[in-house]
Amino acid sequence: MSLVEQLNNALPQTQCTRCGYPDCQRYAEAIVQGEADINQCPPGGTEGVERLAALTGKPALPLNPENGLEGPRTIAIIDEAWCIGCTLCIAVCPTDAIIGANKRMHTVVESYCTGCELCIPACPVDCISLEPIDINLSGWASWPQELANLARQRYDTRLARLKREAVEHDERLQAKAVKKLADLPAHTKGTEHAPEVDRKRAIIEAALAKAKARQATKA
């Protein structure tokens, strides 16, 4: 097992980004590459720093206050009376812990919530608050390994879903473009002049070329 994987396994998997990186995996990579210190994870707390120190051989430094302070584990609570169903919180939740639909009331599945706080600034009506599970417990004492494992599993599943949905979206757009290109004059309403048809053909062909280039890059 690589050092990156070992470090990632030792992180709480809240995916809160308070370390300064998009997720726990990226933070682990940054530590190995010498771009980040081992004291940038508030959810892991002091014990989390000690875990990373044991794996890297680095001294266990105090948590960097610029990344936040160690505190009790919290969960998000949505005031359903004020929720407008905008889905913005759903879009940023790293573990798909918020369920709901457009213009429908949302709610949080507490067992899936990591307390990452990312939904707080996303809410336009400030109807989300954080409540502590136990004010006497913080860091790994309030976040057992089984919850970290579940959070990581749900985060990985979410990433796979988003990637699949992006591919399917691109494929649908390409199919529409190909269909239009096959019978462009019929789709060029208001004008049947060759220059206009040629102009639109060039635009669609350029868009298709960009889409294929994006797919090749992702692959």
N, C-alpha and C positions, 0 to 999 in steps of 0.2 A: 504494500500500500504506500502510495507516495506521501510525502510530507504534507502537500496541499490537502489531500484527502483526510489525513489524520487531523489536521487543524480544523478542517470543515466539520468533521465529526465531533470535535471538542467545542464547537460554537453552538449557541442556543437555538439557531435556526428561526429566530423571530423575523428575519428579513426586514428589519426596521430601517436600515440604511444610516443609522446614527454613527456608524463607524466611518462613514464617508464614502462607502462603496455601495453599489446597487444591491448586493445580497451577501450572505455569509460566504458563499463560494469565492466571490471576487475578493473579499477581504482576506480570506486564507491565501489566495494567490498573491495578493499584494504583500503579505507578510513574508512569504517565501522569496519574493523578488526584491525584498528590502525596501519597499515603497511605503510600508506602514508598520507601526509599532504594535506590540501585543496588548496594549492597554486602551484600545479604542472601542470596546464593546460593553456599554453600560448594562444591557440585559444579563450578560454573563457575570458581571460584578467582579469582586475580588477573586472569587474562586475561579472564574473564567480566565482571568489573567494568569493565575497559577497553573491552570491546565495548559495554556499556550506556552508558558515559560518552561514547563516540564518537557514539552515536545520540541521546542526550539533551542533550549539551552540558554535562553536569554534571561536576565534578571527580571523578577516579578515587580514591575513598576506600579505605582498607584494609578488608578483610572485617570485618563486625561479628561479634565472637566470640560474641555471644548467639545467633547463628544457626548457629554451628558453625565448624569450621576446615577449611581446604583439606587434602585428603589424597589418597592413592592411590585409584584406582577399585577398588571391591570387588564381589564377586558373592556371592549367598547360597548356602550349602551346607546341605542337610538331612541330618541323621544319620538315615538310613533305619531303623536298628535301634530308634530311639526314637520315630519318628513314629507317632502314633496315628490319623492320618487324619481329623482334626477339620474340615478344610477352612477353618479360620480364616485361614490364611496366603493361601490362594487368593482369599478374599474381599477382601483388602486389597491384593493385588498390582496396581499400576497398569497393568502391561503384559501381564497374563495370562501371566507367565513361569513360573508354578508349575502343574504338571499333577498330577492325581490325582482321587480320588473319596472320598466319605464312607466312613470305616473302611478306606480303602486307602492304601497308602504313597504319599507325594507326592515329587516330584522337581522340580528347577529346570532350566529350559532356559537354559543359561548365556548364549547369544547374545542372549536377550531380557531378561535381568536388568539393571536399571539401578543396582543397589546402593543403592536408596532407603532400605533398613533398616526399612521399614514392617512387614515380616513378623516382625521380631525380637520386638517386644512382643506381637504377636498370638498367638505360639505358647505354649500353656499348659504345655508340657513342656520348653521351652528346648532344642529339638533343632535350631535353626537358628543358624548362625554365618556370619560374613562373612570372606572371604578376599581379600586384595589381588591384583590382576592383575600389577602391577609396582610395587614399593615406591618406585622411582625416578621414577615419573611420577604427576602429579596434575593436577587441573583438565582443561582442554581437551587437554592433552598426552596424557592417558590415555583420552580420550573423543572419538574422531574424529566429525566431523560426520555421517557416514553412520549411526553408531549413534544419534546424537541424532534424526535423521530417522526411523529405524526405531522408536525408542521413542515418538516423537510419533504416528506412524501407528498403532501398537498401542494407545496410550492412547485415541486418538480412536475406534478400532474398539470398544474395551471400553466406552466411554461410550455409544456407539450401541447396543451389545448390551444393556447394563443398562437403557437407556431402553425398548428394544423389549420386553424381558422384563417390565418393570414394567407396561407397557400391556397385554400379553397376560395377565398375572396379574389385573389389574383387570377385564379383559373376562371372564375365566373366573368370577370371583367374582360379577360382575353377572349373567351367564347363569344361574348357580345360584340367585341371589336371585329373578330373574324367574320361573324355573321353580317355585320354592317358592310365590311369590306367586300364580301362576296356579291352584294347587290347594292352598291353604293348609290347609284342614281335613284333608286326607289326610296332611299333614306335621306336624300338631299331635297327636302321640300322647299318649294318656292323658287327653285332654280334648276334648270337642266343643262346649264352651260358647262361645257367641258372644263374650262379653267377652274370653276368652283368645285366640281367633282374631283379634279386632280389635286386641288389644294387640300380637300378633306381627306383624300386617300393618303396623301403625304403625311398628314397629321396622325392619322390612325396607324399607319405603318411605323412611324417614329415611336408612337406610344407602345406598340407591340414589341418593338426592338428593345425599348427600355425595360419592359416587363420581363422579357426573356433574359436580359442581362442581370436583372435583380434575382431571378430564379437561379441563374448559374452561380451567382455570388453566394446565395444562401446554401446551395448544394455543396 
